[in-house]
Amino acid sequence: MNNERFQDWLAEVNTICTKAVDDFRRERQSGGGSDGATMNRRPHPFSAFDAWRRLLREQESKTMLLMSYFVTNYHDVNLSQPLLAQLLALYYKLGE
């Protein structure tokens, strides 16, 4: 993969992760009432963990390629800086 393809993939990961976080927050907000019917709909505490594990496992091979790309091109700022900026943006966006 080249730099542009990695950038496209990171944009896709950003979209997937943002949607997953939004879904998790929405599910968590809708499941916290005091009546019995709402309590039965409360999500299992590990459901989000399992969802994230599946999501990350699907991205594993491309993540390994990205790490190899960084190892071989870390000295070329024009190649590594845009990817690093996207990774940091994703990290900060999901940490809200």
C-alpha positions in Angstrom: 0.0 0.0 0.0 1.1 3.5 -0.7 0.7 6.7 1.4 -2.6 7.7 -0.3 -4.1 4.2 0.2 -3.2 4.3 3.9 -4.8 7.8 4.2 -8.0 6.5 2.6 -7.9 3.5 4.9 -7.4 5.6 8.0 -10.3 7.9 6.9 -12.4 4.7 6.6 -11.3 3.5 10.1 -12.2 7.0 11.4 -15.7 6.7 10.0 -16.2 3.2 11.4 -14.9 4.0 14.9 -16.9 7.2 15.1 -20.0 5.3 14.2 -19.2 2.6 16.8 -18.7 5.2 19.5 -21.9 7.0 18.6 -23.8 3.7 18.6 -22.3 2.7 22.0 -23.2 6.1 23.6 -26.7 6.0 22.2 -27.2 2.4 23.4 -25.9 3.3 26.9 -28.2 6.3 27.2 -31.3 4.4 26.2 -30.6 1.6 28.6 -30.4 3.4 32.0 -34.0 3.8 33.3 -35.4 2.8 36.6 -38.4 0.7 35.4 -38.1 -3.0 34.9 -38.7 -2.9 31.1 -35.9 -0.5 30.5 -33.5 -2.4 32.8 -34.1 -5.5 30.7 -32.9 -3.7 27.6 -29.7 -2.6 29.3 -26.7 -3.6 27.3 -24.5 -6.4 28.6 -21.3 -4.8 30.1 -19.0 -6.7 27.7 -21.0 -6.1 24.5 -19.1 -2.9 23.7 -15.8 -4.6 24.5 -16.6 -7.5 22.2 -17.7 -5.1 19.5 -14.5 -3.2 19.7 -12.5 -6.4 19.7 -14.2 -7.6 16.5 -13.7 -4.2 14.9 -10.0 -4.1 15.7 -9.5 -7.7 14.6 -10.9 -6.8 11.2 -8.3 -4.1 10.8 -5.3 -6.1 12.1 -3.6 -7.0 8.8 -3.8 -3.4 7.5 -2.5 -2.1 10.9 0.5 -4.4 10.5 1.1 -3.0 7.0 0.9 0.5 8.4 3.5 -0.3 11.1 5.8 -1.7 8.5 5.3 1.4 6.4 6.3 3.6 9.3 9.4 1.5 10.1 10.6 1.8 6.5 9.6 5.4 5.9 9.9 7.1 9.2 12.8 9.3 8.0 10.7 10.8 5.2 8.5 13.4 6.8 6.4 13.9 3.7 5.3 10.3 3.9 4.9 9.7 7.6 3.6 13.1 8.8 0.1 13.0 7.1 -0.5 9.4 8.4 0.6 10.3 11.9 -1.6 13.4 11.9 -4.6 11.2 10.9 -3.8 8.7 13.7 -3.6 11.5 16.3 -6.8 13.0 15.1 -8.6 9.7 15.4 -7.1 9.2 18.8 -8.3 12.6 20.1 -11.7 12.3 18.4 -12.4 9.0 20.0 -11.2 10.1 23.4 -13.8 12.8 23.8 
